[in-house]
Amino acid sequence: MSSRVALITGSSRGIGKAIALALAADGCQIAVNYYESGQADAEVNASNLRDAEAVAGEIEALGSKAVVLGADVSSSQSAQELVDQTVKVLGQIDILVNNAGINRDNLLLRISDEEWDQVLKTNLNAAFYCSRAAVKHMVRKRYGRIVSISSVVGVGGNAGQAHYAASKSGLLGFTYSLAKEYGRRGITANVVAPGYIQSDMTARLNAEQTARIADNIVLGRLGTPEDVAGVVAFLVSSRADYLTGQLLRVDGGLGGL
Ligand SMILES: NC(=O)c1ccc[n+]([C@@H]2O[C@H](COP(=O)([O-])OP(=O)(O)OC[C@H]3O[C@@H](n4cnc5c(N)ncnc54)[C@H](O)[C@@H]3O)[C@@H](O)[C@H]2O)c1
């Protein structure tokens, strides 16, 4: 994969970071994107930039090229610029991983219009904006690999996450349509649905909640970002050339088999 260029949205930490490092280890050049949805706080974004730069450092230590690009993918214009910048700096875009995501857990009756819009824009609109911009380049080369990070919640729903679940379900239909529309142009589109993965997103769970969740997982533990990254690395590799329009659950057997 040494000639491949990959853009991973939201790759300053967590699952996105692990995907960036896994693809870099396989020889890809990486565009590391970061931004904090809904955070006007300069310090939060500065710390996110430091994280992204550290990821780029790790990629370079692996012998691959990296570029750090701050961009709010929930904005159509910023997402377009992010893809344009990737192509400008790294010369092309072969792989897009729609990973950036947020949750704003709340009961339906308490979800404000703003919260709904923010979650849908960051988790679903962003995949549309980035994929539209990337596919334009991919069709010219008749090659592209798009992976979107959904969630098991997008498959089965979850109390307190109606907006998050709606955004993650949306990624399924979006991916299946992309797969059908661009299969004959050499572009595959697949979706990965992680279960409970240790990251900032699940850091709020206390020990008792974590133990209760683990009890309900066949493999008996929460997943790691690397558990998800390995599956994404497979999906964008030549080993998965004949695989498109698929949903892969990476959940350790959550809820039984
Ligand atoms: N952690 C889990 O248990 C879990 C389970 C299922 C699915 N997921 C999904 O995996 C993905 C990664 O989650 P994580 O657990 O690593 O979360 P995280 O909070 O650790 O990381 C989120 C990343 O997204 C970036 N980001 C947020 N808003 C952005 C925006 N508007 N533009 C660009 N980047 C933005 C952040 O900079 C960060 O790099 C998300 O889509 C999440 O919904 C996570």
Ligand as a Chemical Component Dictionary entry (heavy atoms), coordinates in Angstrom:
data_LIG
# 
_chem_comp.id                   LIG 
_chem_comp.type                 NON-POLYMER 
_chem_comp.pdbx_formal_charge   0 
_chem_comp.three_letter_code    LIG 
# 
loop_
_chem_comp_atom.comp_id 
_chem_comp_atom.atom_id 
_chem_comp_atom.alt_atom_id 
_chem_comp_atom.type_symbol 
_chem_comp_atom.charge 
_chem_comp_atom.model_Cartn_x 
_chem_comp_atom.model_Cartn_y 
_chem_comp_atom.model_Cartn_z 
_chem_comp_atom.pdbx_ordinal 
LIG N1  N1  N 0  -15.769 4.598  21.513 1  
LIG C1  C1  C 0  -16.782 3.788  21.214 2  
LIG O1  O1  O 0  -17.203 2.961  22.038 3  
LIG C2  C2  C 0  -17.432 3.861  19.861 4  
LIG C3  C3  C 0  -18.389 2.883  19.552 5  
LIG C4  C4  C 0  -19.007 2.914  18.314 6  
LIG C5  C5  C 0  -18.658 3.888  17.394 7  
LIG N2  N2  N 1  -17.727 4.839  17.711 8  
LIG C6  C6  C 0  -17.425 5.842  16.702 9  
LIG O2  O2  O 0  -16.047 5.833  16.416 10 
LIG C7  C7  C 0  -15.635 7.141  15.990 11 
LIG C8  C8  C 0  -14.427 7.596  16.799 12 
LIG O3  O3  O 0  -14.823 7.671  18.157 13 
LIG P1  P1  P 0  -13.793 7.715  19.386 14 
LIG O4  O4  O 0  -14.351 6.808  20.409 15 
LIG O5  O5  O -1 -12.404 7.521  18.924 16 
LIG O6  O6  O 0  -14.047 9.214  19.880 17 
LIG P2  P2  P 0  -13.060 10.365 20.370 18 
LIG O7  O7  O 0  -13.921 11.379 21.011 19 
LIG O8  O8  O 0  -11.922 9.795  21.147 20 
LIG O9  O9  O 0  -12.462 10.948 19.008 21 
LIG C9  C9  C 0  -13.241 11.715 18.144 22 
LIG C10 C10 C 0  -12.366 12.328 17.059 23 
LIG O10 O10 O 0  -13.233 13.087 16.198 24 
LIG C11 C11 C 0  -12.702 14.382 16.019 25 
LIG N3  N3  N 0  -13.793 15.318 15.752 26 
LIG C12 C12 C 0  -14.876 15.622 16.517 27 
LIG N4  N4  N 0  -15.651 16.540 15.880 28 
LIG C13 C13 C 0  -15.047 16.795 14.687 29 
LIG C14 C14 C 0  -15.344 17.640 13.575 30 
LIG N5  N5  N 0  -16.448 18.387 13.565 31 
LIG N6  N6  N 0  -14.485 17.667 12.522 32 
LIG C15 C15 C 0  -13.360 16.905 12.506 33 
LIG N7  N7  N 0  -13.019 16.077 13.537 34 
LIG C16 C16 C 0  -13.861 16.022 14.606 35 
LIG C17 C17 C 0  -11.905 14.692 17.277 36 
LIG O11 O11 O 0  -10.897 15.646 16.985 37 
LIG C18 C18 C 0  -11.317 13.302 17.575 38 
LIG O12 O12 O 0  -10.121 13.115 16.834 39 
LIG C19 C19 C 0  -16.862 8.036  16.150 40 
LIG O13 O13 O 0  -17.535 8.175  14.914 41 
LIG C20 C20 C 0  -17.725 7.250  17.128 42 
LIG O14 O14 O 0  -19.096 7.578  16.999 43 
LIG C21 C21 C 0  -17.106 4.839  18.926 44 
# 
loop_
_chem_comp_bond.comp_id 
_chem_comp_bond.atom_id_1 
_chem_comp_bond.atom_id_2 
_chem_comp_bond.value_order 
_chem_comp_bond.pdbx_ordinal 
LIG N1  C1  SING 1  
LIG C1  O1  DOUB 2  
LIG C1  C2  SING 3  
LIG C2  C3  SING 4  
LIG C2  C21 DOUB 5  
LIG C3  C4  DOUB 6  
LIG C4  C5  SING 7  
LIG C5  N2  DOUB 8  
LIG N2  C6  SING 9  
LIG N2  C21 SING 10 
LIG C6  O2  SING 11 
LIG C6  C20 SING 12 
LIG O2  C7  SING 13 
LIG C7  C8  SING 14 
LIG C7  C19 SING 15 
LIG C8  O3  SING 16 
LIG O3  P1  SING 17 
LIG P1  O4  DOUB 18 
LIG P1  O5  SING 19 
LIG P1  O6  SING 20 
LIG O6  P2  SING 21 
LIG P2  O7  DOUB 22 
LIG P2  O8  SING 23 
LIG P2  O9  SING 24 
LIG O9  C9  SING 25 
LIG C9  C10 SING 26 
LIG C10 O10 SING 27 
LIG C10 C18 SING 28 
LIG O10 C11 SING 29 
LIG C11 N3  SING 30 
LIG C11 C17 SING 31 
LIG N3  C12 SING 32 
LIG N3  C16 SING 33 
LIG C12 N4  DOUB 34 
LIG N4  C13 SING 35 
LIG C13 C14 SING 36 
LIG C13 C16 DOUB 37 
LIG C14 N5  SING 38 
LIG C14 N6  DOUB 39 
LIG N6  C15 SING 40 
LIG C15 N7  DOUB 41 
LIG N7  C16 SING 42 
LIG C17 O11 SING 43 
LIG C17 C18 SING 44 
LIG C18 O12 SING 45 
LIG C19 O13 SING 46 
LIG C19 C20 SING 47 
LIG C20 O14 SING 48 
# 
